Amino acid sequence: MKLYQHQIDAIGKARLGNLAIYHEPGCGKTCTAIHIIRHWIAKGCNRALVLAPLSILESAWVEDCNKFVPELDIINLWSRNPSQRKERLAEDHQIYVTNYDQFKILFPEIVKKEFDILVVDESAKLKNPNSEISKAILALSGIRCRGSRFVCNRPIPHRYTMSGTPAPNSYEEHWAQAKVITGPGNAVFSDNFYSFRGQYFYSIPLGPVCKKWQFKTEMQKEFMDKLSTIADVVRKEDAVDLPPQTHIVRKVYLSPGEQKAYDTLKKELVLRFGDQQILASNALTEIAKLRQLTSGFAYTDDSFIQTGQSKLDELKELLEEIGNQQVIIWANFRYEINLLLKELPSSAALWSQTDDRELVINDFKAGKFQYLIANPQSAAHGLTFTNCSYNVYLSMNYSYELMEQSINRTHRIGQTKAVTYYFILAAQTIDEVIYRAVQRKQVISNSVLNYLKSSKEQINNVKSRNIHSKRDFTISPQPVTVCAI
């Protein structure tokens, strides 16, 4: 395979020292990392450990390694059988790939294996420095977290992190990823997370025992200058010549029944949360019910209630317009996925209940079915679907990271067609709030909070309207969304 210049540059930097590879999704990070591993193994290093989401171990790492660097011997450690995991780890191979949760379980055996190369794929997984996974990975870098049960007396010498969206929520999320690269010694950032946070953030009291940490904007240049010493940042638009992408919003107006259910719940939530300064996680969970109602249903304790199918009707019309083309339909709720599997004859799904992920992935790439119904949690990271150039978002996800990752499953190296993204949004609802926040890379919870606050004064003026037959089509004024560090 002929490498792009940005890949060659990153490999060159990786030969000089540990590196954070912050290349936007679609720039071929996996291939870059495989060539870095090949370099060190050719120099006499014994073996490499790759940590990645379970969803991409086979379809990205094993498949790409066998395709681009077939001379390297790679094994996937994941198995439902605990004894089989250890048996595979005990075998002699050059590259061992495993997911984060299994890595945590296998940590003692992994330490004894004495790896020379570590690659942490989708390293935003380390965003919480107090998580067990973060502590275990930091231990492999020589950093012992206070109270941690993970100990590694021989740090892995060659270490690389990879992410297209390394800190989707806060600059705090850079700390653990940076320390994996530098190891101990207060290089770049302090070895102590709380000292680091005190240097670059200030606290905002939210109550007697609760506070929020805000980045000191006057420290941004210093922060970025330090980070740039260990990171290689590449934007897709600057690295590869890809076909254009277009984002099209298709607004649907809820039926009278759907609108009544939505307005009733919204009124309740406005009264409960409209005066808060920040939304707690339990509040966001309850507000997720508004997202359900825009999709024509709501979960109950043991089932669900269907309120309509305005979005489903719009989706069917859209698919007729697209015609005989493969389409990825992004859906966030199990209700939607089950409904689409029933309504769309030539379809399969990638979600938590998929029995054979690799079969579904390979069959869709081979054109054996027309529609792939994908949940962002299960399919947004690491997969390549350049066989497809149409995406439809039936429901919106809170996460900017997942949105950005999902967009780049089709618009990436290898794509030859213009890529189109359709967003089916319920007009004048939380759908539009989340869409705008994602496009502007804003914190979703703050946008939702403002939505509730702005509704406070209007809560008694909600008017019923029967506009089920109306539709509105809007082309996004900025069709390309680019991630920046």
C-alpha positions as CSV (number, residue, x, y, z in Angstrom):
1,M,0.0,0.0,0.0
2,K,1.2,3.5,-0.9
3,L,1.2,5.7,2.2
4,Y,0.0,9.3,2.2
5,Q,2.4,12.0,3.2
6,H,0.8,12.6,6.6
7,Q,1.2,8.9,7.4
8,I,4.9,9.0,6.3
9,D,5.4,12.1,8.5
10,A,3.8,10.5,11.5
11,I,5.8,7.3,11.1
12,G,9.0,9.4,11.0
13,K,8.0,11.2,14.2
14,A,7.2,7.9,15.9
15,R,10.6,6.6,15.2
16,L,12.1,9.5,17.2
17,G,9.9,9.0,20.3
18,N,6.5,8.3,21.8
19,L,3.7,10.1,20.0
20,A,0.0,11.0,20.3
21,I,-1.4,10.4,16.8
22,Y,-4.4,12.9,16.7
23,H,-5.5,12.4,13.1
24,E,-9.0,13.1,12.2
25,P,-11.2,10.0,11.6
26,G,-10.8,8.8,8.0
27,C,-7.0,9.6,7.8
28,G,-5.9,5.9,8.1
29,K,-4.6,5.9,11.7
30,T,-4.7,2.1,11.9
31,C,-2.5,1.7,8.9
32,T,-0.1,4.3,10.2
33,A,0.2,2.5,13.6
34,I,0.7,-0.9,11.9
35,H,3.7,0.5,10.0
36,I,5.1,2.0,13.2
37,I,4.8,-1.5,14.8
38,R,6.5,-3.0,11.8
39,H,9.4,-0.5,12.1
40,W,10.1,-1.4,15.7
41,I,9.8,-5.1,15.2
42,A,12.3,-4.8,12.3
43,K,14.6,-3.1,14.8
44,G,14.5,-6.1,17.2
45,C,11.5,-5.3,19.5
46,N,9.8,-8.5,20.5
47,R,6.0,-7.8,20.4
48,A,3.3,-5.2,20.4
49,L,0.1,-4.8,22.5
50,V,-2.8,-3.0,20.9
51,L,-5.8,-1.8,23.0
52,A,-8.9,-0.9,21.0
53,P,-12.7,-1.0,21.2
54,L,-14.1,-4.5,20.9
55,S,-16.1,-3.5,17.8
56,I,-13.0,-2.9,15.7
57,L,-10.5,-5.6,16.8
58,E,-11.2,-7.9,13.8
59,S,-12.7,-5.5,11.2
60,A,-10.0,-2.8,11.6
61,W,-6.9,-4.2,13.2
62,V,-6.7,-7.9,12.2
63,E,-8.2,-7.2,8.7
64,D,-5.9,-4.2,8.0
65,C,-2.8,-5.9,9.3
66,N,-3.4,-8.9,7.1
67,K,-4.2,-6.7,4.2
68,F,-1.4,-4.1,4.4
69,V,1.4,-5.8,6.3
70,P,0.8,-9.5,5.9
71,E,4.3,-10.4,7.0
72,L,3.3,-9.5,10.6
73,D,1.7,-12.1,12.8
74,I,-1.4,-10.8,14.6
75,I,-3.8,-12.4,17.1
76,N,-7.0,-11.2,18.6
77,L,-7.1,-12.1,22.3
78,W,-10.8,-11.5,22.8
79,S,-12.9,-14.5,23.6
80,R,-16.0,-15.2,25.8
81,N,-14.0,-18.1,27.3
82,P,-11.6,-16.8,30.0
83,S,-9.2,-19.7,29.6
84,Q,-9.0,-19.2,25.9
85,R,-7.9,-15.6,26.4
86,K,-4.9,-16.6,28.5
87,E,-4.1,-19.4,26.1
88,R,-3.9,-17.0,23.2
89,L,-1.8,-14.5,25.2
90,A,0.6,-17.3,26.1
91,E,1.2,-18.1,22.4
92,D,4.1,-16.5,20.5
93,H,2.9,-13.7,18.1
94,Q,4.1,-10.3,17.1
95,I,1.0,-8.2,17.6
96,Y,-1.7,-8.9,20.3
97,V,-4.9,-7.0,20.1
98,T,-7.5,-6.8,22.8
99,N,-10.4,-4.6,24.1
100,Y,-10.1,-2.4,27.2
101,D,-12.2,-4.5,29.5
102,Q,-10.4,-7.7,28.7
103,F,-7.1,-5.9,29.1
104,K,-8.0,-5.0,32.6
105,I,-8.7,-8.6,33.5
106,L,-5.5,-9.9,31.8
107,F,-3.3,-7.2,33.3
108,P,-1.1,-9.5,35.4
109,E,-0.4,-11.8,32.5
110,I,0.2,-8.9,30.1
111,V,2.8,-7.4,32.4
112,K,4.7,-10.7,32.5
113,K,4.7,-10.8,28.7
114,E,7.0,-7.7,28.7
115,F,5.7,-6.0,25.6
116,D,8.0,-3.5,23.8
117,I,5.3,-1.6,21.9
118,L,1.9,-0.2,23.1
119,V,-0.8,1.3,20.9
120,V,-3.9,2.7,22.6
121,D,-6.5,3.1,19.8
122,E,-9.4,5.6,20.4
123,S,-7.5,6.9,23.4
124,A,-10.4,9.2,24.5
125,K,-11.3,6.1,26.5
126,L,-8.7,7.5,29.0
127,K,-10.7,10.7,29.5
128,N,-11.5,9.8,33.1
129,P,-8.1,9.5,35.0
130,N,-9.8,7.8,37.9
131,S,-11.2,4.9,35.9
132,E,-9.7,1.4,36.3
133,I,-8.8,1.3,32.6
134,S,-6.9,4.6,32.8
135,K,-5.0,3.5,35.8
136,A,-4.0,0.2,34.2
137,I,-2.8,1.8,31.0
138,L,-0.9,4.5,32.9
139,A,0.8,1.7,34.9
140,L,2.2,0.3,31.6
141,S,3.7,3.8,31.1
142,G,5.4,3.8,34.5
143,I,2.9,5.9,36.3
144,R,1.6,4.5,39.6
145,C,-1.7,6.1,40.5
146,R,-2.4,6.5,44.2
147,G,-4.4,3.5,45.5
148,S,-4.2,1.7,42.2
149,R,-4.0,-2.1,42.2
150,F,-2.1,-2.0,38.8
151,V,1.6,-2.2,39.0
152,C,4.2,-2.6,36.2
153,N,7.9,-2.5,37.1
154,R,9.0,-2.5,33.5
155,P,7.2,0.3,31.5
156,I,6.6,-0.5,27.8
157,P,9.2,1.7,26.1
158,H,7.5,2.6,22.8
159,R,4.0,4.0,23.4
160,Y,1.4,5.6,21.1
161,T,-2.1,6.9,21.5
162,M,-4.5,7.4,18.6
163,S,-7.7,9.4,18.4
164,G,-9.6,11.7,16.0
165,T,-11.5,13.2,18.9
166,P,-9.1,13.0,21.9
167,A,-10.9,15.4,24.2
168,P,-14.6,15.8,23.1
169,N,-15.8,17.3,26.4
170,S,-13.0,19.1,28.2
171,Y,-9.3,19.8,28.0
172,E,-9.0,17.8,31.2
173,E,-9.4,14.7,29.1
174,H,-5.9,15.3,27.6
175,W,-4.1,14.6,30.8
176,A,-4.0,10.8,30.9
177,Q,-3.4,10.5,27.2
178,A,-0.4,12.8,27.5
179,K,1.0,10.9,30.5
180,V,0.8,7.7,28.5
181,I,3.1,9.3,26.0
182,T,5.6,11.0,28.4
183,G,5.6,8.6,31.3
184,P,6.6,9.9,34.8
185,G,8.7,12.9,35.5
186,N,6.3,15.9,35.1
187,A,7.1,16.2,31.4
188,V,4.5,18.3,29.5
189,F,2.0,18.0,32.4
190,S,2.3,17.2,36.1
191,D,2.3,13.6,37.1
192,N,-0.4,14.5,39.6
193,F,-3.8,15.0,37.9
194,Y,-5.0,17.4,40.6
195,S,-2.0,19.6,40.3
196,F,-2.5,19.7,36.5
197,R,-6.2,20.6,37.0
198,G,-5.3,23.3,39.5
199,Q,-2.8,24.8,37.0
200,Y,-5.1,25.0,34.0
201,F,-8.6,25.1,35.4
202,Y,-10.6,27.0,38.0
203,S,-13.6,25.8,40.0
204,I,-17.2,27.1,39.9
205,P,-19.2,26.1,43.0
206,L,-22.6,24.5,42.2
207,G,-23.6,23.8,45.8
208,P,-22.2,22.8,49.1
209,V,-20.3,19.7,47.8
210,C,-20.4,20.1,44.0
211,K,-18.3,22.1,41.7
212,K,-17.5,22.4,38.0
213,W,-14.1,22.9,36.5
214,Q,-13.6,25.6,33.8
215,F,-10.5,25.9,31.6
216,K,-8.5,29.1,32.1
217,T,-8.6,30.7,28.6
218,E,-5.5,32.7,29.3
219,M,-3.5,29.4,29.6
220,Q,-4.6,28.1,26.2
221,K,-1.5,29.0,24.3
222,E,0.8,27.4,26.9
223,F,-1.4,24.3,27.1
224,M,-1.4,23.8,23.3
225,D,2.3,24.5,23.0
226,K,3.0,21.8,25.5
227,L,0.6,19.4,23.9
228,S,2.1,20.0,20.5
229,T,5.5,18.6,21.6
230,I,4.1,15.1,21.9
231,A,1.2,15.2,19.4
232,D,0.9,14.9,15.6
233,V,-2.3,16.6,14.6
234,V,-3.8,16.1,11.1
235,R,-7.1,17.3,9.7
236,K,-8.6,15.2,7.0
237,E,-9.2,18.1,4.6
238,D,-5.5,18.9,4.8
239,A,-4.2,15.4,4.4
240,V,-6.2,13.6,1.8
241,D,-8.1,14.6,-1.4
242,L,-11.5,13.2,-0.6
243,P,-14.8,13.8,-2.5
244,P,-17.1,16.5,-1.0
245,Q,-19.7,15.8,1.7
246,T,-23.0,17.5,2.1
247,H,-25.2,17.7,5.2
248,I,-29.0,18.0,4.5
249,V,-31.6,18.6,7.2
250,R,-35.1,17.2,6.6
251,K,-37.5,18.6,9.1
252,V,-40.7,16.7,9.9
253,Y,-43.6,18.0,11.9
254,L,-45.0,15.7,14.6
255,S,-48.5,14.4,14.3
256,P,-51.0,15.9,16.8
257,G,-50.7,12.9,19.1
258,E,-46.9,13.0,19.0
259,Q,-46.8,16.8,19.5
260,K,-49.2,16.6,22.5
261,A,-47.1,13.9,24.2
262,Y,-43.9,15.9,23.5
263,D,-45.3,19.2,24.8
264,T,-46.7,17.5,28.0
265,L,-43.3,16.0,28.9
266,K,-41.4,19.2,28.0
267,K,-43.6,21.3,30.3
268,E,-42.9,18.9,33.2
269,L,-39.1,18.9,32.5
270,V,-39.0,22.7,32.2
271,L,-40.6,23.1,35.6
272,R,-38.2,20.6,37.1
273,F,-34.9,21.6,35.5
274,G,-35.4,25.1,34.0
275,D,-33.7,27.0,36.8
276,Q,-30.6,24.7,37.2
277,Q,-27.1,26.0,36.4
278,I,-25.9,22.7,35.1
279,L,-27.7,19.5,34.3
280,A,-26.8,16.4,36.3
281,S,-26.6,13.1,34.6
282,N,-29.9,11.9,36.0
283,A,-31.6,15.0,34.5
284,L,-30.1,14.3,31.1
285,T,-31.3,10.7,31.3
286,E,-34.9,12.0,31.9
287,I,-34.5,14.6,29.1
288,A,-33.6,11.7,26.8
289,K,-37.4,10.9,26.9
290,L,-37.9,14.0,24.8
291,R,-35.6,12.4,22.2
292,Q,-37.7,9.3,22.3
293,L,-40.9,11.1,21.8
294,T,-39.6,12.9,18.6
295,S,-39.0,9.3,17.3
296,G,-42.7,8.4,18.0
297,F,-42.4,6.3,21.2
298,A,-41.5,6.4,24.9
299,Y,-40.1,3.7,27.1
300,T,-42.1,2.6,30.1
301,D,-40.8,0.5,33.0
302,D,-41.2,-2.8,31.2
303,S,-42.2,-1.9,27.6
304,F,-42.9,1.1,25.4
305,I,-45.7,3.3,24.1
306,Q,-45.9,4.3,20.5
307,T,-47.2,7.8,19.8
308,G,-46.8,8.0,16.0
309,Q,-44.5,7.4,13.1
310,S,-43.8,10.7,11.5
311,K,-40.0,10.1,11.3
312,L,-40.5,6.6,10.0
313,D,-42.8,7.9,7.2
314,E,-40.2,10.5,6.3
315,L,-37.4,7.9,6.2
316,K,-39.4,5.7,3.9
317,E,-39.9,8.6,1.5
318,L,-36.3,9.5,1.6
319,L,-35.1,6.0,0.9
320,E,-37.4,5.9,-2.1
321,E,-35.8,9.1,-3.3
322,I,-32.3,7.7,-2.8
323,G,-33.2,4.6,-4.8
324,N,-31.1,1.5,-5.3
325,Q,-28.2,2.6,-3.2
326,Q,-26.7,1.3,0.0
327,V,-27.5,3.5,3.0
328,I,-26.4,3.5,6.7
329,I,-29.2,4.5,9.0
330,W,-28.0,5.7,12.4
331,A,-30.4,5.0,15.2
332,N,-29.9,5.4,19.0
333,F,-32.8,3.5,20.5
334,R,-33.5,-0.2,20.5
335,Y,-37.1,0.5,19.6
336,E,-36.0,2.2,16.4
337,I,-33.7,-0.5,15.5
338,N,-36.2,-3.3,16.0
339,L,-38.8,-1.3,14.1
340,L,-36.5,-0.7,11.1
341,L,-35.5,-4.4,10.9
342,K,-39.2,-5.2,10.5
343,E,-40.0,-2.3,8.1
344,L,-36.9,-2.6,5.8
345,P,-36.7,-6.0,4.1
346,S,-33.0,-5.7,2.9
347,S,-31.4,-4.7,6.2
348,A,-29.2,-5.8,9.0
349,A,-28.1,-4.1,12.2
350,L,-24.9,-3.4,14.1
351,W,-25.8,-3.0,17.8
352,S,-25.4,-4.7,21.1
353,Q,-27.7,-7.6,20.1
354,T,-25.8,-8.4,16.9
355,D,-24.6,-12.0,17.1
356,D,-22.0,-12.0,14.4
357,R,-20.6,-8.5,13.9
358,E,-18.0,-9.5,11.3
359,L,-20.6,-11.3,9.2
360,V,-22.8,-8.2,9.1
361,I,-19.9,-5.9,8.3
362,N,-18.5,-8.1,5.5
363,D,-21.9,-8.8,4.0
364,F,-22.8,-5.0,3.9
365,K,-19.4,-4.3,2.3
366,A,-20.1,-7.0,-0.3
367,G,-23.5,-5.5,-1.1
368,K,-25.6,-8.5,0.2
369,F,-28.1,-6.1,1.8
370,Q,-29.1,-2.5,1.1
371,Y,-29.5,-1.0,4.5
372,L,-27.2,-1.1,7.6
373,I,-29.0,0.0,10.7
374,A,-26.2,1.2,13.0
375,N,-26.1,2.3,16.6
376,P,-23.3,4.9,17.2
377,Q,-22.2,3.1,20.4
378,S,-21.5,0.0,18.4
379,A,-20.5,1.2,15.0
380,A,-19.1,4.7,15.2
381,H,-15.5,3.8,15.8
382,G,-12.9,2.3,13.5
383,L,-15.0,0.8,10.8
384,T,-14.7,1.5,7.1
385,F,-17.7,1.6,4.8
386,T,-16.4,3.3,1.7
387,N,-18.8,1.1,-0.3
388,C,-21.6,3.4,0.9
389,S,-22.0,7.1,0.3
390,Y,-25.4,7.8,2.0
391,N,-26.1,8.2,5.7
392,V,-29.4,8.9,7.4
393,Y,-29.6,10.0,11.1
394,L,-33.0,9.0,12.3
395,S,-32.3,10.2,15.8
396,M,-29.6,12.4,17.3
397,N,-27.0,11.4,19.9
398,Y,-25.8,13.7,22.7
399,S,-22.2,12.9,22.0
400,Y,-20.2,15.1,19.6
401,E,-17.5,12.5,19.6
402,L,-19.8,9.7,18.4
403,M,-21.4,12.0,15.8
404,E,-18.0,13.0,14.4
405,Q,-16.8,9.4,14.4
406,S,-20.0,8.1,12.7
407,I,-19.7,10.7,10.0
408,N,-16.2,9.5,9.1
409,R,-17.2,5.8,8.6
410,T,-18.0,6.6,5.0
411,H,-16.0,9.8,4.3
412,R,-12.4,8.5,4.6
413,I,-9.5,7.1,2.7
414,G,-10.8,4.9,-0.1
415,Q,-14.0,6.8,-0.7
416,T,-14.5,7.8,-4.4
417,K,-18.0,9.2,-4.3
418,A,-19.5,12.3,-2.8
419,V,-21.0,11.5,0.6
420,T,-24.4,12.8,1.7
421,Y,-25.7,12.9,5.3
422,Y,-29.4,13.3,5.9
423,F,-30.6,14.4,9.4
424,I,-34.3,13.8,10.1
425,L,-35.2,16.3,12.7
426,A,-38.6,16.9,14.4
427,A,-39.2,20.7,13.9
428,Q,-39.2,22.9,17.0
429,T,-38.0,20.2,19.3
430,I,-34.9,19.1,21.2
431,D,-33.7,17.4,17.9
432,E,-32.8,20.9,16.5
433,V,-31.1,21.9,19.7
434,I,-28.8,18.8,19.7
435,Y,-28.1,19.2,16.0
436,R,-27.0,22.8,16.4
437,A,-24.9,22.0,19.4
438,V,-23.1,19.2,17.6
439,Q,-22.5,21.3,14.5
440,R,-21.0,24.1,16.7
441,K,-19.1,21.5,18.8
442,Q,-20.8,22.8,21.9
443,V,-21.5,21.0,25.1
444,I,-24.9,19.3,24.6
445,S,-26.0,19.6,28.3
446,N,-25.5,23.4,28.2
447,S,-27.5,23.7,25.0
448,V,-30.3,21.6,26.4
449,L,-30.3,23.7,29.6
450,N,-30.7,26.9,27.6
451,Y,-33.5,25.2,25.7
452,L,-35.4,24.5,28.9
453,K,-34.7,28.0,30.3
454,S,-35.9,29.7,27.2
455,S,-39.1,27.7,27.4
456,K,-39.8,28.8,31.0
457,E,-41.5,32.0,30.1
458,Q,-43.4,30.4,27.2
459,I,-44.7,27.4,29.1
460,N,-48.3,28.6,29.2
461,N,-48.4,29.6,25.6
462,V,-47.9,26.2,24.0
463,K,-50.5,25.9,21.2
464,S,-51.7,22.8,19.6
465,R,-51.2,22.7,15.9
466,N,-52.1,20.2,13.2
467,I,-49.2,20.5,10.7
468,H,-48.5,16.8,10.2
469,S,-48.4,17.1,6.4
470,K,-45.9,19.9,6.2
471,R,-42.2,19.3,5.5
472,D,-39.2,21.5,5.3
473,F,-35.9,20.8,3.6
474,T,-32.8,22.7,4.6
475,I,-29.2,22.3,3.4
476,S,-26.7,23.0,6.2
477,P,-24.7,26.1,5.4
478,Q,-21.5,24.4,6.5
479,P,-21.6,20.9,5.1
480,V,-18.2,19.8,6.5
481,T,-17.6,19.3,10.2
482,V,-13.9,19.3,11.1
483,C,-12.4,18.3,14.5
484,A,-9.8,20.5,16.0
485,I,-7.5,19.8,19.0
